Amino acid sequence: MATDILVPTLGESVSEATIGRWFKKPGDTVEADEPLVELETDKVTLEVNAPAAGELGEILVKDGETVEPGALLGSIVEASGGAKAAAPKTTAPKPAETTSQAPAESKSTGAEEASSAAYGNHGEGAAVAPRDAGDNGPAVAKMARETGIDPAGLNGSGKDGRVTKGDMLEAKAKGPAAPAPAPAREAKPTAPRAPSKPDDAAREERVRMTKLRQTIARRLKDAQDTAAMLTTFNDVDMSAVMAMRSQYKDIFEKKHGTKLGFMGFFTKAVIGALKDVPAVNAEIDGQDLVYKNYYHIGIAVGTDKGLVVPVVRDADDLSIAGIEKKIAGFGKKARDGKLSIEEMQGGTFTITNGGIYGSLMSTPILNAPQSGILGMHRIEERPVVRNGKIEARPMMYLALSYDHRIVDGKEAVTFLVRVKEALEDPARLVLDL
């Protein structure tokens, strides 16, 4: 009896993953809960473990292909040690070879290419004609009656091209509308670049975008295309926060075991502003506005693989020390590649700090479906007027990008002013003012 290997639920707003690599080959012995395959999403890399012990049977989705939650990846069969163990090695490549050829014959690229490979018409180019339900066994015939899926339209992976129960489960998982989304994602492909001059071309290096980078690029573009995104700016005098940090950083680290940075202050300031301007902590769901009376703050963290956004849940219930500990823990996990999907779910607002890379000003892109994101930037001494005198003060530009469909300009400006006021008088953060 075969046990299906399925793509797990990937988490909120994560609709697909890319096969990073398989750790086993068909016919290899596997133990229950042993890692079988690595999946990459636009948020995190995760492993799918074996649901049962036995031998890895057929692999239905190859490295680099795109899958959706619930999709069938392969199966585990009972260990036999004989000819049966070798059978998956000879039968499994048939659908895999067909799917891998499909993108090469078309001119699709990127995520569309992977999606068509994983969910395209497996019957096209198949060497063996599919059988009807009667030729493929009672289990297939029963599923055909229950699901309405015609086995004749499937490329069977069983002996002599027979459609197996696994083939039917895969077809059921992907659904009749599965192939449609791929072209939509590439509705506006980038125009091909003009060819370089021969002397220049010899000095160029062309590198294929990873599936993870393609997914990140598509999601960022989708956010721009969906939201009525606008950015408003302000600056903040960081003198008071820097003085407080300088005064207490050693005592703070000794007591709490973590460094006192700026993110704790900014997170507390943002929460106060969100309470005053709830529209920035809301999102659009169809015809409804969903106002969230909780504060899960996403903190953007740069890694070698791209930007990830772990979430400090119920940050309003935490002290500055508690927030700093959470952020420090997330930073270590992000660098080690150990962030889980659960730790990046459910954010209501995001803070991103381009200042650590030296950015003076930027317009951050929304982390959909959120309606606001705050961009921090580098602290720079600039001349400002205080009490009629020109003084050099450590200043930082703040940028709030927001969805103008739900947040009005007045609300956006008010939000940013509240953040500025709290940071310039950090006693407000302690007194909850």
C-alpha positions as CSV (number, residue, x, y, z in Angstrom):
1,M,0.0,0.0,0.0
2,A,1.4,3.4,-1.0
3,T,1.4,6.5,1.3
4,D,1.1,9.8,-0.5
5,I,3.7,12.6,0.1
6,L,1.8,15.9,0.0
7,V,2.9,19.6,0.1
8,P,1.9,20.8,3.5
9,T,0.0,24.0,4.3
10,L,2.5,26.7,3.6
11,G,1.0,29.5,5.7
12,E,-0.9,32.7,5.3
13,S,-0.5,34.4,1.9
14,V,1.9,31.7,0.7
15,S,0.3,30.1,-2.3
16,E,3.2,28.1,-3.8
17,A,6.6,26.7,-3.3
18,T,9.5,25.5,-5.4
19,I,11.2,22.1,-5.1
20,G,14.7,22.9,-3.8
21,R,16.0,19.3,-3.9
22,W,15.1,15.7,-3.1
23,F,17.2,14.1,-0.4
24,K,16.3,10.6,-1.6
25,K,16.0,8.7,-4.9
26,P,13.2,6.3,-5.9
27,G,13.8,3.0,-4.3
28,D,15.8,4.4,-1.3
29,T,14.8,3.2,2.2
30,V,13.2,5.9,4.3
31,E,12.3,6.2,8.0
32,A,9.1,7.8,9.3
33,D,9.7,11.6,9.8
34,E,13.0,11.5,7.9
35,P,13.4,14.6,5.7
36,L,12.6,13.8,2.0
37,V,12.5,17.0,0.1
38,E,13.3,20.7,0.6
39,L,10.7,23.3,-0.4
40,E,11.5,27.0,-1.0
41,T,8.8,29.7,-0.6
42,D,9.2,33.5,-0.9
43,K,9.4,33.5,2.9
44,V,11.2,30.5,4.1
45,T,12.8,27.2,3.2
46,L,11.2,24.1,4.8
47,E,11.6,20.3,4.7
48,V,8.8,17.8,4.1
49,N,9.3,14.7,6.2
50,A,8.3,11.1,5.3
51,P,4.7,10.4,6.5
52,A,5.6,6.7,6.9
53,A,8.5,4.2,6.8
54,G,9.3,2.2,3.6
55,E,10.8,2.9,0.3
56,L,10.5,6.1,-1.8
57,G,8.3,5.2,-4.7
58,E,7.7,7.5,-7.7
59,I,8.7,11.2,-7.6
60,L,6.1,13.2,-9.4
61,V,7.7,16.7,-9.1
62,K,11.3,17.4,-10.0
63,D,13.8,19.9,-8.6
64,G,13.0,23.5,-9.6
65,E,9.3,22.9,-10.3
66,T,6.6,24.8,-8.6
67,V,3.9,23.3,-6.4
68,E,0.9,24.4,-4.5
69,P,-0.3,23.3,-1.0
70,G,-1.9,19.8,-1.1
71,A,-0.1,18.9,-4.3
72,L,1.1,15.3,-4.6
73,L,4.9,15.1,-4.6
74,G,5.4,11.3,-4.7
75,S,4.7,8.2,-2.6
76,I,6.2,5.8,-0.1
77,V,5.7,2.1,-0.7
78,E,6.2,-0.9,1.5
79,A,9.8,-2.1,1.5
80,S,10.1,-5.1,-0.8
81,G,13.9,-5.4,-1.5
82,G,13.2,-7.1,-4.8
83,A,12.0,-6.3,-8.3
84,K,9.1,-4.3,-6.9
85,A,11.6,-1.9,-5.3
86,A,13.1,-1.2,-8.7
87,A,9.8,-0.6,-10.4
88,P,9.5,3.1,-9.4
89,K,12.9,3.8,-11.0
90,T,11.7,2.7,-14.4
91,T,8.2,3.9,-14.3
92,A,8.5,7.3,-12.5
93,P,10.7,9.0,-15.1
94,K,8.0,8.8,-17.7
95,P,5.8,11.7,-16.4
96,A,8.9,13.6,-15.1
97,E,10.5,13.5,-18.5
98,T,7.3,14.7,-20.2
99,T,6.9,17.6,-17.8
100,S,10.5,18.7,-18.0
101,Q,10.4,18.8,-21.8
102,A,7.2,20.9,-21.8
103,P,8.8,24.2,-20.8
104,A,11.7,23.8,-23.2
105,E,9.3,23.4,-26.1
106,S,7.3,26.5,-25.2
107,K,8.7,30.0,-24.8
108,S,7.5,30.6,-21.3
109,T,9.9,31.6,-18.6
110,G,10.3,31.9,-14.8
111,A,7.5,30.9,-12.5
112,E,5.2,30.2,-15.5
113,E,7.7,27.6,-16.8
114,A,7.8,25.8,-13.5
115,S,4.1,25.9,-13.0
116,S,3.4,24.5,-16.4
117,A,5.9,21.8,-15.8
118,A,4.2,20.8,-12.5
119,Y,0.6,21.2,-13.6
120,G,0.5,21.1,-17.4
121,N,-1.0,18.6,-19.8
122,H,1.0,15.4,-18.9
123,G,-0.6,13.6,-21.8
124,E,1.2,15.7,-24.5
125,G,4.2,13.8,-25.9
126,A,3.6,10.7,-23.8
127,A,5.0,7.5,-25.2
128,V,2.2,5.3,-23.9
129,A,-1.5,5.9,-24.6
130,P,-3.6,6.3,-21.4
131,R,-6.1,3.6,-20.5
132,D,-9.7,4.2,-19.6
133,A,-11.0,3.7,-16.1
134,G,-11.9,0.1,-16.7
135,D,-8.4,-0.8,-17.7
136,N,-6.8,0.9,-14.8
137,G,-8.5,-0.9,-11.9
138,P,-11.5,-0.5,-9.6
139,A,-9.9,2.1,-7.3
140,V,-9.4,4.4,-10.3
141,A,-12.8,3.8,-11.6
142,K,-14.3,4.6,-8.2
143,M,-12.4,7.9,-8.0
144,A,-13.4,8.7,-11.5
145,R,-17.1,8.4,-10.5
146,E,-16.6,10.4,-7.3
147,T,-14.5,13.2,-8.6
148,G,-15.6,13.4,-12.3
149,I,-12.0,13.3,-13.4
150,D,-11.6,11.4,-16.7
151,P,-8.6,9.0,-16.4
152,A,-8.3,9.0,-20.2
153,G,-7.0,12.6,-19.9
154,L,-4.1,11.6,-17.6
155,N,-0.7,10.2,-18.3
156,G,-0.6,7.0,-16.3
157,S,2.6,6.4,-14.3
158,G,1.8,2.7,-13.7
159,K,2.8,-0.4,-15.6
160,D,2.1,-0.1,-19.4
161,G,0.8,3.5,-18.8
162,R,-2.0,2.6,-16.5
163,V,-3.5,5.4,-14.4
164,T,-2.9,4.8,-10.7
165,K,-4.7,6.0,-7.6
166,G,-1.8,8.3,-7.1
167,D,-2.3,9.8,-10.5
168,M,-6.0,10.5,-9.7
169,L,-5.1,12.0,-6.3
170,E,-2.6,14.3,-8.0
171,A,-5.2,15.4,-10.5
172,K,-7.7,16.0,-7.7
173,A,-5.2,18.0,-5.7
174,K,-4.4,20.4,-8.5
175,G,-8.0,20.8,-9.6
176,P,-9.3,21.7,-13.1
177,A,-8.3,25.4,-12.8
178,A,-4.7,24.8,-11.7
179,P,-3.1,25.5,-15.1
180,A,-4.8,28.9,-15.5
181,P,-2.9,31.0,-13.0
182,A,0.6,30.6,-14.5
183,P,0.0,32.8,-17.6
184,A,-1.8,35.4,-15.5
185,R,1.4,35.9,-13.3
186,E,3.3,36.8,-16.5
187,A,0.6,38.9,-18.0
188,K,3.1,41.8,-18.6
189,P,6.5,40.1,-19.4
190,T,9.6,42.2,-19.4
191,A,10.5,43.3,-22.9
192,P,13.6,41.5,-24.2
193,R,16.7,43.6,-23.9
194,A,18.6,44.8,-27.0
195,P,21.6,42.6,-27.8
196,S,24.9,43.9,-26.4
197,K,27.8,44.8,-28.7
198,P,30.2,41.8,-29.1
199,D,32.9,43.5,-27.0
200,D,30.4,44.1,-24.2
201,A,28.7,40.7,-24.4
202,A,32.1,38.9,-23.9
203,R,32.3,40.7,-20.5
204,E,28.8,40.0,-19.3
205,E,27.7,37.2,-17.1
206,R,24.1,35.9,-17.4
207,V,22.7,34.1,-14.4
208,R,19.3,32.4,-14.2
209,M,17.1,33.9,-11.5
210,T,16.3,31.4,-8.8
211,K,12.7,30.4,-8.4
212,L,12.7,32.0,-4.9
213,R,13.9,35.3,-6.4
214,Q,11.3,35.1,-9.2
215,T,8.6,34.6,-6.6
216,I,9.7,37.5,-4.5
217,A,9.8,39.7,-7.6
218,R,6.3,38.7,-8.6
219,R,4.8,39.3,-5.2
220,L,6.4,42.7,-4.9
221,K,5.0,43.6,-8.4
222,D,1.6,42.2,-7.4
223,A,1.6,44.5,-4.4
224,Q,2.3,47.5,-6.6
225,D,-0.4,46.5,-9.1
226,T,-3.1,45.8,-6.5
227,A,-2.7,48.5,-3.9
228,A,-3.1,52.3,-4.5
229,M,0.3,52.7,-2.9
230,L,1.6,56.1,-1.8
231,T,4.4,57.2,0.4
232,T,4.6,60.1,2.9
233,F,7.8,61.3,4.6
234,N,8.9,63.0,7.8
235,D,12.1,63.3,9.7
236,V,12.8,62.6,13.4
237,D,15.3,64.1,15.8
238,M,17.0,61.0,17.3
239,S,18.8,62.9,20.1
240,A,16.6,61.8,23.0
241,V,16.5,58.1,21.9
242,M,20.3,58.1,21.4
243,A,20.9,59.7,24.7
244,M,18.7,57.2,26.5
245,R,20.3,54.3,24.7
246,S,23.8,55.6,25.5
247,Q,22.9,56.0,29.2
248,Y,21.3,52.6,29.8
249,K,22.7,50.2,27.2
250,D,25.2,48.5,29.5
251,I,22.8,48.1,32.3
252,F,20.1,46.9,29.9
253,E,22.4,44.3,28.3
254,K,23.5,43.0,31.7
255,K,20.0,42.6,33.0
256,H,18.2,41.3,29.9
257,G,21.0,39.5,28.1
258,T,20.4,41.4,24.8
259,K,21.6,44.7,23.3
260,L,19.5,47.8,23.4
261,G,18.9,48.8,19.8
262,F,16.5,51.2,18.1
263,M,13.9,48.6,17.0
264,G,12.3,48.4,20.4
265,F,11.7,52.1,20.5
266,F,10.4,52.2,16.9
267,T,8.1,49.2,17.5
268,K,6.6,50.8,20.6
269,A,6.2,54.1,18.7
270,V,4.5,52.3,15.8
271,I,2.0,50.5,18.1
272,G,1.0,53.8,19.7
273,A,0.4,55.3,16.3
274,L,-1.6,52.3,15.1
275,K,-3.9,52.6,18.1
276,D,-4.5,56.3,17.2
277,V,-4.9,55.6,13.5
278,P,-6.5,52.1,13.2
279,A,-6.9,52.2,9.4
280,V,-3.1,51.7,9.0
281,N,-3.5,48.4,10.9
282,A,-6.4,47.2,8.7
283,E,-6.7,45.5,5.4
284,I,-9.2,45.1,2.5
285,D,-11.0,41.8,2.1
286,G,-13.2,42.0,-1.0
287,Q,-15.9,44.6,-0.2
288,D,-15.0,44.6,3.5
289,L,-12.5,46.5,5.7
290,V,-11.0,44.3,8.4
291,Y,-9.8,46.3,11.4
292,K,-7.4,44.4,13.5
293,N,-7.4,45.0,17.3
294,Y,-4.1,43.3,17.8
295,Y,-0.6,44.3,16.8
296,H,1.6,41.7,15.1
297,I,4.6,43.7,13.9
298,G,6.7,42.3,11.1
299,I,10.4,43.2,11.2
300,A,12.1,42.9,7.8
301,V,15.4,41.0,8.0
302,G,17.9,40.7,5.1
303,T,19.5,37.2,4.5
304,D,21.7,35.7,1.8
305,K,18.6,34.3,0.1
306,G,16.5,37.5,0.2
307,L,14.3,39.5,2.5
308,V,12.2,37.7,5.2
309,V,9.8,39.2,7.6
310,P,9.4,37.5,11.0
311,V,6.5,38.7,13.1
312,V,6.6,39.9,16.7
313,R,3.1,38.7,17.8
314,D,1.1,40.8,20.2
315,A,4.0,43.3,20.4
316,D,1.8,45.7,22.5
317,D,2.0,43.2,25.4
318,L,5.8,43.2,25.4
319,S,8.3,45.6,27.0
320,I,11.1,47.1,25.0
321,A,13.3,44.4,26.4
322,G,10.9,41.7,25.3
323,I,10.7,43.1,21.8
324,E,14.5,43.4,21.5
325,K,14.9,39.7,22.6
326,K,12.4,38.6,20.0
327,I,14.1,40.5,17.3
328,A,17.5,39.3,18.2
329,G,16.2,35.7,18.2
330,F,14.6,36.2,14.8
331,G,17.9,37.7,13.4
332,K,19.9,34.6,14.5
333,K,17.3,32.2,13.1
334,A,17.2,34.1,9.8
335,R,20.9,33.9,9.4
336,D,20.9,30.2,10.2
337,G,18.0,29.6,7.8
338,K,15.8,28.2,10.7
339,L,12.8,30.6,10.6
340,S,9.6,28.7,10.4
341,I,6.5,29.5,8.4
342,E,4.5,30.1,11.6
343,E,7.0,32.8,12.7
344,M,6.3,34.8,9.5
345,Q,2.5,34.6,9.5
346,G,-0.2,37.1,10.4
347,G,1.7,40.4,10.5
348,T,-0.5,43.5,10.6
349,F,2.2,46.1,9.9
350,T,5.8,46.0,8.9
351,I,9.0,47.9,9.8
352,T,12.0,47.8,7.5
353,N,15.4,49.4,8.3
354,G,17.3,50.4,5.2
355,G,19.5,52.6,7.3
356,I,21.7,49.6,8.4
357,Y,22.8,49.5,4.7
358,G,23.4,53.3,4.5
359,S,20.1,54.3,2.9
360,L,19.2,58.0,3.4
361,M,15.7,57.8,2.0
362,S,13.5,55.2,0.2
363,T,9.9,54.3,-0.6
364,P,9.3,50.8,0.8
365,I,6.8,48.4,-0.9
366,L,3.8,47.2,1.0
367,N,3.9,43.7,2.5
368,A,0.5,42.6,1.1
369,P,-2.2,42.4,2.3
370,Q,-1.1,44.9,4.9
371,S,-2.0,48.5,4.4
372,G,1.2,50.1,5.8
373,I,5.0,49.7,6.1
374,L,7.4,52.1,7.8
375,G,10.9,52.6,6.4
376,M,13.7,53.6,8.7
377,H,16.9,55.2,7.3
378,R,20.4,56.1,8.4
379,I,21.0,58.7,11.2
380,E,22.9,61.7,9.9
381,E,23.8,64.9,11.6
382,R,22.1,67.7,9.8
383,P,21.6,71.4,10.6
384,V,18.2,72.2,12.1
385,V,16.7,75.2,13.8
386,R,16.0,74.9,17.5
387,N,14.7,77.9,19.4
388,G,15.9,80.3,16.7
389,K,19.3,78.8,16.5
390,I,20.9,76.5,14.0
391,E,22.1,73.3,15.6
392,A,23.6,70.0,14.3
393,R,21.2,67.2,15.3
394,P,21.2,63.4,14.5
395,M,18.2,63.2,12.1
396,M,16.5,60.3,10.4
397,Y,14.1,60.3,7.5
398,L,11.0,58.2,8.0
399,A,8.9,56.9,5.1
400,L,5.4,55.5,5.4
401,S,4.1,53.6,2.4
402,Y,0.4,53.0,2.6
403,D,-2.6,51.7,0.7
404,H,-4.6,54.8,-0.3
405,R,-7.7,52.7,-0.9
406,I,-8.1,52.3,2.9
407,V,-5.8,55.0,4.4
408,D,-6.5,58.7,3.7
409,G,-3.7,61.2,3.4
410,K,-4.6,62.9,6.7
411,E,-4.5,59.5,8.5
412,A,-1.1,58.7,7.0
413,V,0.4,62.0,7.9
414,T,-1.1,61.8,11.4
415,F,0.4,58.3,11.9
416,L,3.9,59.4,11.0
417,V,3.6,62.5,13.2
418,R,2.6,60.2,16.2
419,V,5.7,58.1,15.5
420,K,7.9,61.2,15.3
421,E,6.5,62.6,18.6
422,A,7.0,59.4,20.5
423,L,10.6,59.0,19.4
424,E,11.5,62.6,20.1
425,D,10.1,62.3,23.6
426,P,10.7,58.6,24.5
427,A,9.2,59.1,27.9
428,R,5.9,58.8,26.1
429,L,6.7,55.2,25.3
430,V,7.2,54.4,29.0
431,L,4.2,56.3,30.1
432,D,2.0,55.0,27.2
433,L,1.1,58.5,26.1
